[in-house]
Protein backbone atom coordinates (compact mmCIF):
# COMPACT_ATOMS: atom_id res chain seq x y z
CA UNK A 1 0.00 0.00 0.00
CA UNK A 2 1.43 3.31 -1.10
CA UNK A 3 0.73 5.13 2.15
CA UNK A 4 1.76 8.73 2.62
CA UNK A 5 3.42 7.86 5.93
CA UNK A 6 5.94 5.66 4.08
CA UNK A 7 7.38 8.40 1.88
CA UNK A 8 11.12 8.81 2.40
CA UNK A 9 11.27 6.09 5.07
CA UNK A 10 13.35 2.91 5.03
CA UNK A 11 14.76 0.20 7.25
CA UNK A 12 13.64 0.05 10.88
CA UNK A 13 11.74 3.32 10.60
CA UNK A 14 9.64 1.93 7.74
CA UNK A 15 9.03 -1.30 9.69
CA UNK A 16 7.89 0.71 12.71
CA UNK A 17 5.46 2.73 10.58
CA UNK A 18 4.08 -0.50 9.10
CA UNK A 19 3.61 -2.07 12.54
CA UNK A 20 1.89 1.04 13.89
CA UNK A 21 -0.44 1.15 10.89
CA UNK A 22 -1.42 -2.50 11.40
CA UNK A 23 -1.95 -1.95 15.12
CA UNK A 24 -4.20 1.04 14.40
CA UNK A 25 -6.34 -0.42 11.63
CA UNK A 26 -6.28 -4.22 12.03
CA UNK A 27 -9.49 -4.50 14.06
CA UNK A 28 -11.42 -2.27 11.67
CA UNK A 29 -10.20 -4.22 8.66
CA UNK A 30 -11.07 -7.54 10.32
CA UNK A 31 -14.58 -6.29 11.02
CA UNK A 32 -14.99 -5.18 7.40
CA UNK A 33 -13.66 -8.50 6.13
CA UNK A 34 -15.88 -10.62 8.39
CA UNK A 35 -18.96 -8.54 7.61
CA UNK A 36 -18.30 -8.99 3.91
CA UNK A 37 -17.83 -12.73 4.34
CA UNK A 38 -21.11 -13.01 6.23
CA UNK A 39 -22.91 -10.94 3.60
CA UNK A 40 -21.56 -13.02 0.72
CA UNK A 41 -22.40 -16.31 2.43
CA UNK A 42 -25.96 -15.17 3.16
CA UNK A 43 -26.49 -13.99 -0.40
CA UNK A 44 -25.13 -17.26 -1.75
CA UNK A 45 -27.12 -19.57 0.51
CA UNK A 46 -30.32 -17.59 -0.14
CA UNK A 47 -29.98 -18.42 -3.83
CA UNK A 48 -28.87 -22.00 -3.27
CA UNK A 49 -31.29 -23.23 -0.62
CA UNK A 50 -34.44 -22.88 -2.74
CA UNK A 51 -32.96 -25.23 -5.34
CA UNK A 52 -31.95 -27.71 -2.60
CA UNK A 53 -35.43 -27.62 -1.04
CA UNK A 54 -36.91 -28.32 -4.47
CA UNK A 55 -34.34 -31.02 -5.19
CA UNK A 56 -33.06 -29.22 -8.31
CA UNK A 57 -29.67 -27.98 -7.07
CA UNK A 58 -27.76 -30.62 -9.03
CA UNK A 59 -29.37 -29.33 -12.22
CA UNK A 60 -29.43 -25.61 -11.45
CA UNK A 61 -26.10 -25.09 -9.67
CA UNK A 62 -22.55 -26.31 -10.24
CA UNK A 63 -20.85 -28.61 -7.76
CA UNK A 64 -17.65 -27.14 -6.28
CA UNK A 65 -15.41 -28.89 -8.82
CA UNK A 66 -17.51 -27.57 -11.69
CA UNK A 67 -17.44 -24.06 -10.26
CA UNK A 68 -13.65 -24.22 -9.97
CA UNK A 69 -13.43 -25.35 -13.60
CA UNK A 70 -15.73 -22.50 -14.65
CA UNK A 71 -13.54 -19.99 -12.81
CA UNK A 72 -10.54 -21.41 -14.66
CA UNK A 73 -12.32 -21.19 -18.05
CA UNK A 74 -11.65 -24.86 -18.70
CA UNK A 75 -12.38 -25.24 -22.41
CA UNK A 76 -12.99 -28.98 -21.93
CA UNK A 77 -16.26 -28.07 -20.21
CA UNK A 78 -17.68 -26.78 -23.48
CA UNK A 79 -16.96 -29.89 -25.50
CA UNK A 80 -18.49 -33.35 -25.40
CA UNK A 81 -21.82 -34.61 -24.10
CA UNK A 82 -22.13 -32.25 -21.10
CA UNK A 83 -21.38 -28.99 -22.88
CA UNK A 84 -25.00 -27.77 -22.79
CA UNK A 85 -25.13 -28.29 -19.03
CA UNK A 86 -21.87 -26.45 -18.57
CA UNK A 87 -23.05 -23.53 -20.71
CA UNK A 88 -26.11 -23.28 -18.47
CA UNK A 89 -23.90 -23.38 -15.37
CA UNK A 90 -21.65 -20.66 -16.77
CA UNK A 91 -24.74 -18.46 -17.09
CA UNK A 92 -25.64 -19.26 -13.44
CA UNK A 93 -22.08 -18.39 -12.40
CA UNK A 94 -22.13 -15.12 -14.38
CA UNK A 95 -25.69 -14.02 -13.65
CA UNK A 96 -26.65 -15.51 -10.25
CA UNK A 97 -23.57 -16.37 -8.22
CA UNK A 98 -21.05 -13.59 -8.91
CA UNK A 99 -23.44 -10.80 -7.82
CA UNK A 100 -23.39 -12.42 -4.37
CA UNK A 101 -19.78 -11.26 -4.06
CA UNK A 102 -19.80 -8.05 -6.08
CA UNK A 103 -23.30 -6.74 -5.37
CA UNK A 104 -25.40 -5.19 -8.13
CA UNK A 105 -23.43 -1.97 -8.00
CA UNK A 106 -20.44 -3.69 -9.57
CA UNK A 107 -22.09 -6.54 -11.49
CA UNK A 108 -25.76 -5.67 -11.83
CA UNK A 109 -27.93 -6.12 -14.95
CA UNK A 110 -26.60 -2.95 -16.58
CA UNK A 111 -23.08 -4.37 -16.37
CA UNK A 112 -23.44 -8.14 -16.81
CA UNK A 113 -25.79 -7.94 -19.80
CA UNK A 114 -23.48 -5.68 -21.80
CA UNK A 115 -19.86 -6.34 -20.79
CA UNK A 116 -17.68 -9.43 -20.90
CA UNK A 117 -16.78 -10.83 -17.50
CA UNK A 118 -12.98 -10.74 -17.62
CA UNK A 119 -12.72 -7.22 -19.03
CA UNK A 120 -15.80 -5.44 -17.65
CA UNK A 121 -15.11 -1.99 -16.22
CA UNK A 122 -17.08 0.17 -13.81
CA UNK A 123 -16.71 3.03 -16.31
CA UNK A 124 -17.06 1.25 -19.61
CA UNK A 125 -14.83 3.35 -21.84
CA UNK A 126 -12.21 4.28 -19.24
CA UNK A 127 -9.15 1.97 -19.42
CA UNK A 128 -8.09 3.14 -15.95
CA UNK A 129 -11.44 2.23 -14.39
CA UNK A 130 -11.68 -0.44 -11.70
CA UNK A 131 -12.87 -3.86 -12.92
CA UNK A 132 -16.41 -4.97 -12.20
CA UNK A 133 -15.29 -8.48 -11.22
CA UNK A 134 -11.76 -9.23 -10.00
CA UNK A 135 -9.92 -12.54 -9.89
CA UNK A 136 -10.23 -12.33 -6.09
CA UNK A 137 -14.03 -12.06 -6.39
CA UNK A 138 -14.20 -15.27 -8.39
CA UNK A 139 -11.80 -17.17 -6.15
CA UNK A 140 -13.56 -15.99 -2.99
CA UNK A 141 -16.92 -17.11 -4.35
CA UNK A 142 -15.59 -20.57 -5.12
CA UNK A 143 -13.85 -21.23 -1.79
CA UNK A 144 -16.87 -20.01 0.21
CA UNK A 145 -19.16 -22.20 -1.88
CA UNK A 146 -16.93 -25.25 -1.54
CA UNK A 147 -16.44 -24.60 2.17
CA UNK A 148 -20.21 -24.71 2.85
CA UNK A 149 -21.53 -26.93 0.05
CA UNK A 150 -21.94 -30.18 2.00
CA UNK A 151 -23.46 -28.42 5.03
CA UNK A 152 -25.95 -26.42 2.98
CA UNK A 153 -27.18 -29.51 1.15
CA UNK A 154 -27.76 -31.28 4.46
CA UNK A 155 -29.48 -28.25 5.99
CA UNK A 156 -32.00 -27.83 3.17
CA UNK A 157 -32.51 -31.32 1.71
CA UNK A 158 -35.94 -32.75 2.61
CA UNK A 159 -36.14 -35.29 5.48
CA UNK A 160 -35.18 -38.00 6.19
CA UNK A 161 -31.84 -37.32 4.46
CA UNK A 162 -31.69 -33.64 5.40
CA UNK A 163 -33.14 -31.10 7.78
CA UNK A 164 -35.61 -29.51 5.38
CA UNK A 165 -34.61 -25.98 6.34
CA UNK A 166 -36.07 -26.32 9.87
CA UNK A 167 -34.29 -23.50 11.76
CA UNK A 168 -34.80 -25.08 15.18
CA UNK A 169 -33.39 -28.44 14.11
CA UNK A 170 -30.52 -26.74 12.28
CA UNK A 171 -29.58 -24.85 15.45
CA UNK A 172 -29.71 -28.07 17.50
CA UNK A 173 -27.51 -29.92 15.02
CA UNK A 174 -24.96 -27.10 15.04
CA UNK A 175 -24.89 -27.10 18.82
CA UNK A 176 -24.45 -30.87 18.89
CA UNK A 177 -21.50 -30.66 16.46
CA UNK A 178 -23.25 -32.95 13.99
CA UNK A 179 -20.61 -34.10 11.43
CA UNK A 180 -23.05 -33.33 8.61
CA UNK A 181 -22.85 -29.67 9.64
CA UNK A 182 -19.07 -29.51 9.33
CA UNK A 183 -17.46 -27.23 6.78
CA UNK A 184 -14.32 -27.87 4.79
CA UNK A 185 -11.93 -25.02 5.52
CA UNK A 186 -13.16 -23.09 8.55
CA UNK A 187 -13.34 -24.12 12.17
CA UNK A 188 -16.64 -23.01 13.76
CA UNK A 189 -15.46 -24.22 17.18
CA UNK A 190 -12.35 -22.05 17.20
CA UNK A 191 -14.02 -19.33 19.27
CA UNK A 192 -13.33 -15.65 18.66
CA UNK A 193 -10.82 -16.03 15.86
CA UNK A 194 -9.51 -13.14 13.83
CA UNK A 195 -10.62 -14.10 10.35
CA UNK A 196 -13.42 -16.58 10.85
CA UNK A 197 -11.21 -19.59 11.60
CA UNK A 198 -9.89 -20.18 8.07
CA UNK A 199 -7.52 -23.13 8.03
CA UNK A 200 -4.20 -22.96 6.13
CA UNK A 201 -5.62 -25.30 3.48
CA UNK A 202 -8.50 -22.89 2.83
CA UNK A 203 -6.18 -19.90 2.53
CA UNK A 204 -3.97 -21.86 0.14
CA UNK A 205 -6.99 -22.93 -1.93
CA UNK A 206 -7.97 -19.29 -2.37
CA UNK A 207 -4.47 -18.13 -3.31
CA UNK A 208 -3.92 -21.00 -5.74
CA UNK A 209 -7.29 -20.50 -7.43
CA UNK A 210 -6.80 -16.75 -7.72
CA UNK A 211 -3.41 -17.29 -9.41
CA UNK A 212 -5.04 -19.80 -11.76
CA UNK A 213 -7.81 -17.36 -12.68
CA UNK A 214 -5.28 -14.60 -13.42
CA UNK A 215 -3.63 -16.96 -15.89
CA UNK A 216 -6.90 -18.37 -17.27
CA UNK A 217 -8.28 -14.93 -18.18
CA UNK A 218 -5.40 -14.58 -20.66
CA UNK A 219 -5.90 -17.95 -22.40
CA UNK A 220 -6.38 -17.82 -26.18
CA UNK A 221 -9.81 -19.47 -26.16
CA UNK A 222 -11.32 -17.07 -23.58
CA UNK A 223 -12.39 -14.19 -25.91
CA UNK A 224 -14.63 -16.50 -27.97
CA UNK A 225 -15.96 -18.08 -24.77
CA UNK A 226 -16.79 -14.66 -23.29
CA UNK A 227 -18.68 -13.66 -26.43
CA UNK A 228 -20.70 -16.87 -26.40
CA UNK A 229 -21.56 -16.69 -22.70
CA UNK A 230 -22.54 -13.03 -22.88
CA UNK A 231 -25.05 -13.93 -25.59
CA UNK A 232 -26.41 -16.77 -23.44
CA UNK A 233 -26.71 -14.43 -20.45
CA UNK A 234 -28.63 -11.92 -22.55
CA UNK A 235 -30.90 -14.68 -23.87
CA UNK A 236 -31.57 -15.96 -20.35
CA UNK A 237 -32.85 -12.50 -19.38
CA UNK A 238 -34.46 -11.83 -22.78
CA UNK A 239 -32.28 -8.70 -22.78
CA UNK A 240 -32.58 -8.08 -26.53
CA UNK A 241 -36.32 -7.55 -26.01
CA UNK A 242 -35.59 -5.20 -23.11
CA UNK A 243 -33.24 -3.18 -25.31
CA UNK A 244 -35.88 -3.02 -28.04
CA UNK A 245 -38.49 -1.76 -25.58
CA UNK A 246 -36.09 0.88 -24.30
CA UNK A 247 -35.31 2.03 -27.82
CA UNK A 248 -39.03 2.17 -28.66
CA UNK A 249 -39.70 4.14 -25.47
CA UNK A 250 -36.97 6.65 -26.35
CA UNK A 251 -38.40 7.02 -29.85
CA UNK A 252 -41.88 7.58 -28.41
CA UNK A 253 -40.58 10.27 -26.07
CA UNK A 254 -38.81 11.90 -29.00
CA UNK A 255 -41.97 11.76 -31.11
CA UNK A 256 -44.03 13.14 -28.22
CA UNK A 257 -41.59 15.99 -27.86
CA UNK A 258 -41.78 16.76 -31.57
CA UNK A 259 -45.57 16.53 -31.51
CA UNK A 260 -45.73 18.82 -28.51
CA UNK A 261 -43.61 21.33 -30.34
CA UNK A 262 -45.81 21.10 -33.42
CA UNK A 263 -48.97 21.60 -31.38
CA UNK A 264 -47.48 24.58 -29.59
CA UNK A 265 -46.56 26.15 -32.91
CA UNK A 266 -50.07 25.56 -34.21
CA UNK A 267 -51.68 26.99 -31.09
CA UNK A 268 -49.53 30.09 -31.38
CA UNK A 269 -51.13 30.79 -34.75
CA UNK A 270 -54.69 30.70 -33.36
CA UNK A 271 -55.96 34.23 -32.72
CA UNK A 272 -56.93 34.91 -29.14
CA UNK A 273 -60.12 36.75 -30.23
CA UNK A 274 -62.37 34.08 -31.70
CA UNK A 275 -64.44 36.77 -33.41
CA UNK A 276 -61.59 37.19 -35.85
CA UNK A 277 -62.08 33.65 -37.13
CA UNK A 278 -63.58 33.36 -40.59
N, C-alpha and C positions, 0 to 999 in steps of 0.2 A: 504494500500500500504506500502510495507516494504521499506521505503525510508531511505537512508543513514543518512539523517539529523535527523532522529528520534532516532538513536542509543543512549542509555544511558539517554534519556530525559523522563521526566514525568511531570504530573500536569500542571501548568500554562505555563511552558516553552514548553511542548509538544503542548499545545493548540495554543500557539503563532506561533510555527513552522508550524503547520497545516494551520492556518489562512494566514500566509505569503505565503505558497505554493499555496493555492487557489487563493489568490490575484494575484500571478505572472502568473499562468497558466490557469486560468478560461476562459479567452477570447479565447486563442488558442484551448482549448478543446471544447468550444462551437462551434467554427468555424469548427473543425474537425467533430463534431457530426452532425451539420446541413448540411455540405457538403455530409456526408455519407447518411443522410436521403434523401436528394434531389436525390442523385445518385440511391439509392434503389427504390425510388418512380418512377423515370424515367424508370429504367430497367423494373419494374413491369408493368407500364402502357403501355410501348412499346409492351410487350407480350400480354397484355389483350385487347388492343383496336382493334386489327385486328379481334379477335373473336367477339367482340361486333359489329363492322361494318358489319361483315358477318352474324350476328344474331346467332352465334353458341356458345356464351360464356356460356350459361346454360348447354351445353353438354360438352364443352371442359375445363371448369374451375369450381372449387368448389365455392359455395356461402360461405360467411364468417363463417356461422355455421358449414358447412362441413369442411372447412379448420381448424377450431378450433378442431373439432373431430379428424381430421387426425393428427394434432400435438399431441393430447392426446392419440393416438394409440387406439382409441375406437374399441374394438373387435366386437361390435355390427354392425359396418359398413360393416364388411366382412361376414355377415350372411344375410339370407333373400333374398328378390326379387331384391334389389338394390346393391348386393355385386359386380357385374361386373362393374357397374358404379363407385363404390367407389374404386375398384382396379385401374381403369383407372385414377381416380383423384389422387390416391396416387402416381402413376407414374408421373403425371403432377407436383405434389408438389415436388417430389424428383428430377425430371429431368429438369423442366422448371422454377419453382418458386424459389426454394432455391438458385440457382446460382445468382438470383437478389440481394441477401443479401451478399452471401459469395464471389461472383466473381468466375471465372474459376480457379483461382490459388488455392483456397481452395476446391472447389467442381466442378471441371471440369470433362470432360469425363474420364480421367485417374484415377479419384478418384471414381466418382459415379457409374461407371460400374464395379467396382471390390470390393468396400468396402461397408459394411452395415452402414446405416445412423447413428445410435446411437453410433457406436463404431469406426467410420472411423478416422484415424490418418493421419496427414500430412506426417509423416515418418512411413510407414506401420508397420514395425516390432519393433518400438521403443515405449515401454509402457509409456515413459515420454513425448512423442511428443504431441504437441497441437492438439486438435480435429479439424476435417475438418468443422464440423457443431456443434455449441453450442446450448444449450437450449435457450439462448438469441437470437440467429439468428432466430430460428423458431418462437419464441414469437413476435419478432420485425416484421417479415414478416406478421404474422397474423394481428397484430393491425394496421399496415399501410394499409393492404389490406381492412380490415373492415372499417377503417377510411374513405377511398376514394371510396369504392365500389359503392355506390349509385350515387355519382357525376360522376364517370367514365362511368357508364352505360348511364347516361343522355347525357354526352358529345359526346359519340360515337354511340349511337343508331340512326338509320336513321330517318329523319323527317317523319311525324310530331311529333312523340313522343320524339325525341331526337334532337341533334344538328348536327349529321352526321359528327362530326370531323371538322367542319368549324372553323378555328382558330379565324377569325374575330368575329363571333357570340359568340364563347366561351368567348373571352375577354370581349365583351359587357355584357354578362350575369354575368360574375364575377364582373364587375364594378357595375352592377345594383343590386348586392346582391340577385340574383335569388335564391329562396329557394331550387331549384333543384340542385344548385351548392354547397350547404352546406355539410360540412363533419361532422363526428360523434364526434371526440374527439379533434380536434384542432380548434382554433379560428383565421381565416384568417384576421379578422378585429382588431386584438389585437395590431397591429403596430409592432415596433421593439422589439419583445419579445425574451427572452434569448434562449429558446429551442423550437422555432417554435409554441408557443402557446398551448402546450399540456395541456388539462384540467385534473383535478385530477382523473376523471373517466377513462381517457385514460391511465394515469400512473398506476392506480390500475389494469386495465385490463391486461397490460403488465406484471406486477409483479405477478398477480395471475396465468396467463397462464404459465409464466416461471416456477413457482413452480410446477404447474401441470405436465409440460413436464418432469421436473427432476424426479418426481415420476413415470410418465408413462413409461419412458425409462427402468425402472427396473421391470415392470410387467412381470409375468410369460409367457404370450402369445406372448411377443414382439419378442423373438429370431426367432420363426417360421414365424412370420409376416415379419421380416426383410429379411429372406431367400427368401420368396415367392415374395416380392416386388422387391428385387434385380434381380431375374430372369425375372420378367416382364419388368423392366427397360432395361435389356440387350436385351430382345426380341424386345422392342420398337425401339431400335437403331440397331437391327440386329448385336449385338456386338460379338456373337459367330462367325459369318462369318468374321468379322474384325479380330478377333484373329486368325482364320484359315489362312487368307491372310498374316498376319504378320508372322506366323510360316512358311508358304510356302516361303515367301520372304527371311527369315533368312536361310532356307535350301538351297535356290537357291544361295544366297551369299556364303554359305559355300561350295557348290558344285563348284561354279565358282572359289573360292579360291583354292580348291583342283585341279581343272582342270588346272588352271594357273600354279600351281606348277608342275603338270605332264608335261605340255607343255615345261616349262622352263628346266626341267630335260632332256626331249627328245632333245630339241634344243642344249643343252650343249654337247650332244653326236655327233652332226653333225660336221664333220671336216670342218674347215674354207676353206681349199683348195679343191675346188670341183673336181680337177683332181685326188684326192685320192679316189674318189668314184669308186666302182666297179659295 
